[in-house]
């Protein structure tokens, strides 16, 4: 009987005494994985910021110059079309 009474709390006591054997390494593994994840995210964010900076310094001025050329071309076409329209109206009025 004496052995039975001491074994009743045995599994719980054993578990509470040995939980740290499993818990501490598990905590360290979780912390290590989280740190790797944060490191990967920060590296990707750095690359993205670098690409945006490159676009801002290289691509946007080129695009602005191209759009300015297109704007000048459209203005020239507008003037030409106005001249053609005025000449057409003048010819119609001359013809009638």
Backbone as XML, in Angstrom:
<?xml version="1.0"?>
<chain id="A" units="angstrom">
  <residue number="1" name="UNK">
    <atom name="N" x="0.802" y="-1.187" z="0.000"/>
    <atom name="CA" x="0.000" y="0.000" z="0.000"/>
    <atom name="C" x="0.848" y="1.255" z="0.000"/>
  </residue>
  <residue number="2" name="UNK">
    <atom name="N" x="1.895" y="1.179" z="0.727"/>
    <atom name="CA" x="2.761" y="2.339" z="0.819"/>
    <atom name="C" x="3.307" y="2.743" z="-0.546"/>
  </residue>
  <residue number="3" name="UNK">
    <atom name="N" x="3.622" y="1.814" z="-1.388"/>
    <atom name="CA" x="4.144" y="2.101" z="-2.733"/>
    <atom name="C" x="3.057" y="2.697" z="-3.620"/>
  </residue>
  <residue number="4" name="UNK">
    <atom name="N" x="1.850" y="2.215" z="-3.480"/>
    <atom name="CA" x="0.752" y="2.732" z="-4.294"/>
    <atom name="C" x="0.457" y="4.191" z="-3.982"/>
  </residue>
  <residue number="5" name="UNK">
    <atom name="N" x="0.474" y="4.534" z="-2.765"/>
    <atom name="CA" x="0.156" y="5.905" z="-2.366"/>
    <atom name="C" x="1.217" y="6.873" z="-2.870"/>
  </residue>
  <residue number="6" name="UNK">
    <atom name="N" x="2.482" y="6.480" z="-2.889"/>
    <atom name="CA" x="3.538" y="7.371" z="-3.357"/>
    <atom name="C" x="3.531" y="7.484" z="-4.887"/>
  </residue>
  <residue number="7" name="UNK">
    <atom name="N" x="2.988" y="6.516" z="-5.592"/>
    <atom name="CA" x="2.952" y="6.543" z="-7.051"/>
    <atom name="C" x="1.781" y="7.330" z="-7.606"/>
  </residue>
  <residue number="8" name="UNK">
    <atom name="N" x="0.803" y="7.681" z="-6.783"/>
    <atom name="CA" x="-0.363" y="8.407" z="-7.260"/>
    <atom name="C" x="0.049" y="9.760" z="-7.811"/>
  </residue>
  <residue number="9" name="UNK">
    <atom name="N" x="0.878" y="10.483" z="-7.119"/>
    <atom name="CA" x="1.346" y="11.783" z="-7.586"/>
    <atom name="C" x="2.551" y="11.670" z="-8.496"/>
  </residue>
  <residue number="10" name="UNK">
    <atom name="N" x="3.037" y="10.517" z="-8.700"/>
    <atom name="CA" x="4.260" y="10.269" z="-9.460"/>
    <atom name="C" x="4.275" y="10.815" z="-10.883"/>
  </residue>
  <residue number="11" name="UNK">
    <atom name="N" x="3.287" y="10.451" z="-11.703"/>
    <atom name="CA" x="3.349" y="10.947" z="-13.090"/>
    <atom name="C" x="3.264" y="12.469" z="-13.180"/>
  </residue>
  <residue number="12" name="UNK">
    <atom name="N" x="2.461" y="13.073" z="-12.329"/>
    <atom name="CA" x="2.333" y="14.527" z="-12.364"/>
    <atom name="C" x="3.605" y="15.203" z="-11.865"/>
  </residue>
  <residue number="13" name="UNK">
    <atom name="N" x="4.164" y="14.639" z="-10.806"/>
    <atom name="CA" x="5.416" y="15.196" z="-10.298"/>
    <atom name="C" x="6.530" y="15.025" z="-11.322"/>
  </residue>
  <residue number="14" name="UNK">
    <atom name="N" x="6.603" y="13.832" z="-11.911"/>
    <atom name="CA" x="7.631" y="13.580" z="-12.916"/>
    <atom name="C" x="7.467" y="14.538" z="-14.100"/>
  </residue>
  <residue number="15" name="UNK">
    <atom name="N" x="6.231" y="14.741" z="-14.533"/>
    <atom name="CA" x="5.962" y="15.645" z="-15.657"/>
    <atom name="C" x="6.366" y="17.079" z="-15.308"/>
  </residue>
  <residue number="16" name="UNK">
    <atom name="N" x="5.999" y="17.541" z="-14.133"/>
    <atom name="CA" x="6.331" y="18.915" z="-13.753"/>
    <atom name="C" x="7.839" y="19.090" z="-13.586"/>
  </residue>
  <residue number="17" name="UNK">
    <atom name="N" x="8.542" y="18.057" z="-13.204"/>
    <atom name="CA" x="9.991" y="18.154" z="-13.044"/>
    <atom name="C" x="10.713" y="18.090" z="-14.388"/>
  </residue>
  <residue number="18" name="UNK">
    <atom name="N" x="10.155" y="17.378" z="-15.343"/>
    <atom name="CA" x="10.839" y="17.176" z="-16.624"/>
    <atom name="C" x="10.302" y="18.041" z="-17.767"/>
  </residue>
  <residue number="19" name="UNK">
    <atom name="N" x="9.296" y="18.844" z="-17.501"/>
    <atom name="CA" x="8.735" y="19.676" z="-18.560"/>
    <atom name="C" x="9.769" y="20.671" z="-19.073"/>
  </residue>
  <residue number="20" name="UNK">
    <atom name="N" x="10.645" y="21.129" z="-18.205"/>
    <atom name="CA" x="11.658" y="22.081" z="-18.623"/>
    <atom name="C" x="12.650" y="21.477" z="-19.602"/>
  </residue>
  <residue number="21" name="UNK">
    <atom name="N" x="12.804" y="20.184" z="-19.570"/>
    <atom name="CA" x="13.693" y="19.513" z="-20.516"/>
    <atom name="C" x="13.187" y="19.691" z="-21.946"/>
  </residue>
  <residue number="22" name="UNK">
    <atom name="N" x="11.902" y="19.743" z="-22.102"/>
    <atom name="CA" x="11.308" y="19.901" z="-23.427"/>
    <atom name="C" x="10.957" y="21.369" z="-23.693"/>
  </residue>
  <residue number="23" name="UNK">
    <atom name="N" x="10.531" y="22.090" z="-22.693"/>
    <atom name="CA" x="10.019" y="23.452" z="-22.875"/>
    <atom name="C" x="11.115" y="24.430" z="-23.284"/>
  </residue>
  <residue number="24" name="UNK">
    <atom name="N" x="12.258" y="24.421" z="-22.621"/>
    <atom name="CA" x="13.294" y="25.391" z="-22.947"/>
    <atom name="C" x="13.815" y="25.224" z="-24.368"/>
  </residue>
  <residue number="25" name="UNK">
    <atom name="N" x="14.147" y="24.016" z="-24.819"/>
    <atom name="CA" x="14.565" y="23.896" z="-26.222"/>
    <atom name="C" x="13.454" y="24.295" z="-27.205"/>
  </residue>
  <residue number="26" name="UNK">
    <atom name="N" x="12.210" y="23.981" z="-26.865"/>
    <atom name="CA" x="11.105" y="24.369" z="-27.746"/>
    <atom name="C" x="10.977" y="25.888" z="-27.814"/>
  </residue>
  <residue number="27" name="UNK">
    <atom name="N" x="11.138" y="26.554" z="-26.688"/>
    <atom name="CA" x="11.084" y="28.021" z="-26.666"/>
    <atom name="C" x="12.215" y="28.605" z="-27.508"/>
  </residue>
  <residue number="28" name="UNK">
    <atom name="N" x="13.410" y="28.055" z="-27.378"/>
    <atom name="CA" x="14.536" y="28.549" z="-28.174"/>
    <atom name="C" x="14.324" y="28.318" z="-29.664"/>
  </residue>
  <residue number="29" name="UNK">
    <atom name="N" x="13.759" y="27.193" z="-30.026"/>
    <atom name="CA" x="13.487" y="26.907" z="-31.439"/>
    <atom name="C" x="12.452" y="27.891" z="-31.992"/>
  </residue>
  <residue number="30" name="UNK">
    <atom name="N" x="11.422" y="28.164" z="-31.232"/>
    <atom name="CA" x="10.389" y="29.114" z="-31.681"/>
    <atom name="C" x="10.996" y="30.507" z="-31.831"/>
  </residue>
  <residue number="31" name="UNK">
    <atom name="N" x="11.803" y="30.930" z="-30.866"/>
    <atom name="CA" x="12.443" y="32.245" z="-30.955"/>
    <atom name="C" x="13.367" y="32.309" z="-32.164"/>
  </residue>
  <residue number="32" name="UNK">
    <atom name="N" x="14.131" y="31.253" z="-32.410"/>
    <atom name="CA" x="15.043" y="31.212" z="-33.548"/>
    <atom name="C" x="14.275" y="31.301" z="-34.866"/>
  </residue>
  <residue number="33" name="UNK">
    <atom name="N" x="13.178" y="30.570" z="-34.989"/>
    <atom name="CA" x="12.358" y="30.615" z="-36.212"/>
    <atom name="C" x="11.753" y="31.999" z="-36.426"/>
  </residue>
  <residue number="34" name="UNK">
    <atom name="N" x="11.259" y="32.597" z="-35.366"/>
    <atom name="CA" x="10.676" y="33.943" z="-35.476"/>
    <atom name="C" x="11.753" y="34.943" z="-35.904"/>
  </residue>
  <residue number="35" name="UNK">
    <atom name="N" x="12.943" y="34.826" z="-35.346"/>
    <atom name="CA" x="14.014" y="35.753" z="-35.723"/>
    <atom name="C" x="14.410" y="35.571" z="-37.186"/>
  </residue>
  <residue number="36" name="UNK">
    <atom name="N" x="14.427" y="34.348" z="-37.678"/>
    <atom name="CA" x="14.724" y="34.099" z="-39.098"/>
    <atom name="C" x="13.638" y="34.692" z="-39.984"/>
  </residue>
  <residue number="37" name="UNK">
    <atom name="N" x="12.390" y="34.574" z="-39.564"/>
    <atom name="CA" x="11.268" y="35.130" z="-40.320"/>
    <atom name="C" x="11.362" y="36.655" z="-40.379"/>
  </residue>
  <residue number="38" name="UNK">
    <atom name="N" x="11.649" y="37.278" z="-39.241"/>
    <atom name="CA" x="11.775" y="38.738" z="-39.198"/>
    <atom name="C" x="12.964" y="39.183" z="-40.047"/>
  </residue>
  <residue number="39" name="UNK">
    <atom name="N" x="14.044" y="38.432" z="-39.997"/>
    <atom name="CA" x="15.226" y="38.757" z="-40.803"/>
    <atom name="C" x="14.901" y="38.670" z="-42.293"/>
  </residue>
  <residue number="40" name="UNK">
    <atom name="N" x="14.157" y="37.657" z="-42.705"/>
    <atom name="CA" x="13.782" y="37.496" z="-44.106"/>
    <atom name="C" x="12.859" y="38.630" z="-44.559"/>
  </residue>
  <residue number="41" name="UNK">
    <atom name="N" x="11.920" y="39.016" z="-43.706"/>
    <atom name="CA" x="11.009" y="40.112" z="-44.047"/>
    <atom name="C" x="11.775" y="41.429" z="-44.170"/>
  </residue>
  <residue number="42" name="UNK">
    <atom name="N" x="12.688" y="41.695" z="-43.237"/>
    <atom name="CA" x="13.438" y="42.952" z="-43.291"/>
    <atom name="C" x="14.368" y="42.987" z="-44.501"/>
  </residue>
  <residue number="43" name="UNK">
    <atom name="N" x="14.937" y="41.846" z="-44.888"/>
    <atom name="CA" x="15.768" y="41.794" z="-46.086"/>
    <atom name="C" x="14.938" y="42.089" z="-47.326"/>
  </residue>
  <residue number="44" name="UNK">
    <atom name="N" x="13.763" y="41.502" z="-47.417"/>
    <atom name="CA" x="12.877" y="41.743" z="-48.558"/>
    <atom name="C" x="12.423" y="43.196" z="-48.600"/>
  </residue>
  <residue number="45" name="UNK">
    <atom name="N" x="12.139" y="43.771" z="-47.438"/>
    <atom name="CA" x="11.733" y="45.180" z="-47.389"/>
    <atom name="C" x="12.874" y="46.076" z="-47.857"/>
  </residue>
  <residue number="46" name="UNK">
    <atom name="N" x="14.086" y="45.748" z="-47.482"/>
    <atom name="CA" x="15.254" y="46.516" z="-47.932"/>
    <atom name="C" x="15.424" y="46.447" z="-49.439"/>
  </residue>
  <residue number="47" name="UNK">
    <atom name="N" x="15.238" y="45.255" z="-50.013"/>
    <atom name="CA" x="15.335" y="45.109" z="-51.470"/>
    <atom name="C" x="14.248" y="45.918" z="-52.164"/>
  </residue>
  <residue number="48" name="UNK">
    <atom name="N" x="13.038" y="45.878" z="-51.623"/>
    <atom name="CA" x="11.920" y="46.614" z="-52.224"/>
    <atom name="C" x="12.180" y="48.115" z="-52.178"/>
  </residue>
  <residue number="49" name="UNK">
    <atom name="N" x="12.669" y="48.604" z="-51.067"/>
    <atom name="CA" x="12.977" y="50.031" z="-50.948"/>
    <atom name="C" x="14.083" y="50.411" z="-51.931"/>
  </residue>
  <residue number="50" name="UNK">
    <atom name="N" x="15.067" y="49.554" z="-52.095"/>
    <atom name="CA" x="16.131" y="49.806" z="-53.072"/>
    <atom name="C" x="15.597" y="49.876" z="-54.492"/>
  </residue>
  <residue number="51" name="UNK">
    <atom name="N" x="14.683" y="48.977" z="-54.842"/>
    <atom name="CA" x="14.093" y="49.005" z="-56.182"/>
    <atom name="C" x="13.268" y="50.272" z="-56.400"/>
  </residue>
  <residue number="52" name="UNK">
    <atom name="N" x="12.538" y="50.695" z="-55.387"/>
    <atom name="CA" x="11.743" y="51.919" z="-55.513"/>
    <atom name="C" x="12.664" y="53.128" z="-55.683"/>
  </residue>
  <residue number="53" name="UNK">
    <atom name="N" x="13.748" y="53.173" z="-54.929"/>
    <atom name="CA" x="14.707" y="54.272" z="-55.075"/>
    <atom name="C" x="15.329" y="54.283" z="-56.469"/>
  </residue>
  <residue number="54" name="UNK">
    <atom name="N" x="15.655" y="53.107" z="-56.996"/>
    <atom name="CA" x="16.216" y="53.018" z="-58.348"/>
    <atom name="C" x="15.214" y="53.518" z="-59.376"/>
  </residue>
  <residue number="55" name="UNK">
    <atom name="N" x="13.971" y="53.118" z="-59.222"/>
    <atom name="CA" x="12.948" y="53.593" z="-60.153"/>
    <atom name="C" x="12.801" y="55.102" z="-60.064"/>
  </residue>
  <residue number="56" name="UNK">
    <atom name="N" x="12.841" y="55.644" z="-58.858"/>
    <atom name="CA" x="12.665" y="57.088" z="-58.681"/>
    <atom name="C" x="13.808" y="57.864" z="-59.308"/>
  </residue>
  <residue number="57" name="UNK">
    <atom name="N" x="15.006" y="57.326" z="-59.234"/>
    <atom name="CA" x="16.152" y="58.058" z="-59.770"/>
    <atom name="C" x="16.375" y="57.789" z="-61.251"/>
  </residue>
  <residue number="58" name="UNK">
    <atom name="N" x="16.030" y="56.613" z="-61.749"/>
    <atom name="CA" x="16.328" y="56.274" z="-63.137"/>
    <atom name="C" x="15.111" y="56.350" z="-64.047"/>
  </residue>
  <residue number="59" name="UNK">
    <atom name="N" x="14.032" y="55.753" z="-63.652"/>
    <atom name="CA" x="12.888" y="55.590" z="-64.550"/>
    <atom name="C" x="12.007" y="56.827" z="-64.637"/>
  </residue>
  <residue number="60" name="UNK">
    <atom name="N" x="11.732" y="57.478" z="-63.531"/>
    <atom name="CA" x="10.774" y="58.582" z="-63.539"/>
    <atom name="C" x="11.245" y="59.767" z="-64.377"/>
  </residue>
  <residue number="61" name="UNK">
    <atom name="N" x="12.510" y="60.181" z="-64.313"/>
    <atom name="CA" x="12.928" y="61.275" z="-65.194"/>
    <atom name="C" x="12.825" y="60.900" z="-66.675"/>
  </residue>
  <residue number="62" name="UNK">
    <atom name="N" x="13.142" y="59.663" z="-67.010"/>
    <atom name="CA" x="13.018" y="59.206" z="-68.390"/>
    <atom name="C" x="11.557" y="59.208" z="-68.823"/>
  </residue>
  <residue number="63" name="UNK">
    <atom name="N" x="10.682" y="58.736" z="-67.941"/>
    <atom name="CA" x="9.251" y="58.738" z="-68.259"/>
    <atom name="C" x="8.740" y="60.164" z="-68.398"/>
  </residue>
  <residue number="64" name="UNK">
    <atom name="N" x="9.221" y="61.072" z="-67.564"/>
    <atom name="CA" x="8.783" y="62.459" z="-67.630"/>
    <atom name="C" x="9.214" y="63.084" z="-68.961"/>
  </residue>
  <residue number="65" name="UNK">
    <atom name="N" x="10.436" y="62.812" z="-69.388"/>
    <atom name="CA" x="10.899" y="63.341" z="-70.670"/>
    <atom name="C" x="10.077" y="62.770" z="-71.819"/>
  </residue>
  <residue number="66" name="UNK">
    <atom name="N" x="9.774" y="61.484" z="-71.753"/>
    <atom name="CA" x="8.962" y="60.852" z="-72.797"/>
    <atom name="C" x="7.560" y="61.448" z="-72.837"/>
  </residue>
  <residue number="67" name="UNK">
    <atom name="N" x="6.968" y="61.655" z="-71.672"/>
    <atom name="CA" x="5.631" y="62.248" z="-71.626"/>
    <atom name="C" x="5.653" y="63.694" z="-72.125"/>
  </residue>
  <residue number="68" name="UNK">
    <atom name="N" x="6.720" y="64.413" z="-71.873"/>
    <atom name="CA" x="6.839" y="65.784" z="-72.372"/>
    <atom name="C" x="6.902" y="65.782" z="-73.899"/>
  </residue>
  <residue number="69" name="UNK">
    <atom name="N" x="7.641" y="64.823" z="-74.473"/>
    <atom name="CA" x="7.704" y="64.702" z="-75.942"/>
    <atom name="C" x="6.319" y="64.379" z="-76.500"/>
  </residue>
  <residue number="70" name="UNK">
    <atom name="N" x="5.602" y="63.471" z="-75.833"/>
    <atom name="CA" x="4.259" y="63.132" z="-76.294"/>
    <atom name="C" x="3.332" y="64.338" z="-76.185"/>
  </residue>
  <residue number="71" name="UNK">
    <atom name="N" x="3.474" y="65.111" z="-75.106"/>
    <atom name="CA" x="2.658" y="66.307" z="-74.936"/>
    <atom name="C" x="2.942" y="67.317" z="-76.041"/>
  </residue>
  <residue number="72" name="UNK">
    <atom name="N" x="4.216" y="67.506" z="-76.370"/>
    <atom name="CA" x="4.576" y="68.420" z="-77.462"/>
    <atom name="C" x="4.007" y="67.931" z="-78.786"/>
  </residue>
  <residue number="73" name="UNK">
    <atom name="N" x="4.065" y="66.633" z="-79.035"/>
    <atom name="CA" x="3.523" y="66.060" z="-80.272"/>
    <atom name="C" x="2.011" y="66.256" z="-80.342"/>
  </residue>
  <residue number="74" name="UNK">
    <atom name="N" x="1.327" y="66.016" z="-79.231"/>
    <atom name="CA" x="-0.126" y="66.210" z="-79.212"/>
    <atom name="C" x="-0.500" y="67.677" z="-79.407"/>
  </residue>
  <residue number="75" name="UNK">
    <atom name="N" x="0.272" y="68.573" z="-78.855"/>
    <atom name="CA" x="0.017" y="70.007" z="-79.049"/>
    <atom name="C" x="0.202" y="70.378" z="-80.521"/>
  </residue>
  <residue number="76" name="UNK">
    <atom name="N" x="1.258" y="69.848" z="-81.124"/>
    <atom name="CA" x="1.506" y="70.099" z="-82.548"/>
    <atom name="C" x="0.367" y="69.550" z="-83.403"/>
  </residue>
  <residue number="77" name="UNK">
    <atom name="N" x="-0.109" y="68.355" z="-83.068"/>
    <atom name="CA" x="-1.226" y="67.768" z="-83.817"/>
    <atom name="C" x="-2.491" y="68.602" z="-83.622"/>
  </residue>
  <residue number="78" name="UNK">
    <atom name="N" x="-2.699" y="69.115" z="-82.417"/>
    <atom name="CA" x="-3.872" y="69.955" z="-82.143"/>
    <atom name="C" x="-3.847" y="71.206" z="-83.008"/>
  </residue>
  <residue number="79" name="UNK">
    <atom name="N" x="-2.692" y="71.849" z="-83.079"/>
    <atom name="CA" x="-2.560" y="73.055" z="-83.908"/>
    <atom name="C" x="-2.807" y="72.707" z="-85.369"/>
  </residue>
  <residue number="80" name="UNK">
    <atom name="N" x="-2.251" y="71.586" z="-85.836"/>
    <atom name="CA" x="-2.425" y="71.180" z="-87.237"/>
    <atom name="C" x="-3.888" y="70.883" z="-87.544"/>
  </residue>
  <residue number="81" name="UNK">
    <atom name="N" x="-4.562" y="70.191" z="-86.631"/>
    <atom name="CA" x="-5.976" y="69.868" z="-86.862"/>
    <atom name="C" x="-6.840" y="71.133" z="-86.852"/>
  </residue>
  <residue number="82" name="UNK">
    <atom name="N" x="-6.507" y="72.088" z="-86.000"/>
    <atom name="CA" x="-7.250" y="73.352" z="-86.001"/>
    <atom name="C" x="-7.066" y="74.078" z="-87.337"/>
  </residue>
  <residue number="83" name="UNK">
    <atom name="N" x="-5.857" y="74.067" z="-87.860"/>
    <atom name="CA" x="-5.594" y="74.707" z="-89.153"/>
    <atom name="C" x="-6.373" y="74.016" z="-90.257"/>
  </residue>
  <residue number="84" name="UNK">
    <atom name="N" x="-6.383" y="72.679" z="-90.239"/>
    <atom name="CA" x="-7.132" y="71.927" z="-91.259"/>
    <atom name="C" x="-8.618" y="72.233" z="-91.134"/>
  </residue>
  <residue number="85" name="UNK">
    <atom name="N" x="-9.147" y="72.300" z="-89.934"/>
    <atom name="CA" x="-10.570" y="72.596" z="-89.738"/>
    <atom name="C" x="-10.901" y="74.004" z="-90.215"/>
  </residue>
  <residue number="86" name="UNK">
    <atom name="N" x="-10.051" y="74.971" z="-89.903"/>
    <atom name="CA" x="-10.298" y="76.344" z="-90.364"/>
    <atom name="C" x="-10.262" y="76.436" z="-91.886"/>
  </residue>
  <residue number="87" name="UNK">
    <atom name="N" x="-9.295" y="75.745" z="-92.489"/>
    <atom name="CA" x="-9.208" y="75.761" z="-93.959"/>
    <atom name="C" x="-10.421" y="75.076" z="-94.573"/>
  </residue>
  <residue number="88" name="UNK">
    <atom name="N" x="-10.910" y="74.005" z="-93.949"/>
    <atom name="CA" x="-12.090" y="73.309" z="-94.481"/>
    <atom name="C" x="-13.309" y="74.219" z="-94.418"/>
  </residue>
  <residue number="89" name="UNK">
    <atom name="N" x="-13.469" y="74.922" z="-93.306"/>
    <atom name="CA" x="-14.619" y="75.824" z="-93.176"/>
    <atom name="C" x="-14.506" y="76.976" z="-94.168"/>
  </residue>
  <residue number="90" name="UNK">
    <atom name="N" x="-13.296" y="77.497" z="-94.382"/>
    <atom name="CA" x="-13.101" y="78.576" z="-95.327"/>
    <atom name="C" x="-13.429" y="78.117" z="-96.745"/>
  </residue>
  <residue number="91" name="UNK">
    <atom name="N" x="-13.026" y="76.909" z="-97.096"/>
    <atom name="CA" x="-13.311" y="76.377" z="-98.448"/>
    <atom name="C" x="-14.806" y="76.170" z="-98.634"/>
  </residue>
  <residue number="92" name="UNK">
    <atom name="N" x="-15.478" y="75.681" z="-97.552"/>
    <atom name="CA" x="-16.919" y="75.500" z="-97.671"/>
    <atom name="C" x="-17.615" y="76.848" z="-97.893"/>
  </residue>
  <residue number="93" name="UNK">
    <atom name="N" x="-17.203" y="77.822" z="-97.110"/>
    <atom name="CA" x="-17.858" y="79.137" z="-97.270"/>
    <atom name="C" x="-17.517" y="79.768" z="-98.611"/>
  </residue>
  <residue number="94" name="UNK">
    <atom name="N" x="-16.315" y="79.525" z="-99.137"/>
    <atom name="CA" x="-15.955" y="80.023" z="-100.453"/>
    <atom name="C" x="-16.740" y="79.300" z="-101.548"/>
  </residue>
  <residue number="95" name="UNK">
    <atom name="N" x="-16.982" y="78.027" z="-101.339"/>
    <atom name="CA" x="-17.671" y="77.219" z="-102.337"/>
    <atom name="C" x="-19.138" y="77.568" z="-102.410"/>
  </residue>
  <residue number="96" name="UNK">
    <atom name="N" x="-19.715" y="77.950" z="-101.302"/>
    <atom name="CA" x="-21.146" y="78.223" z="-101.301"/>
    <atom name="C" x="-21.371" y="79.580" z="-101.773"/>
  </residue>
</chain>
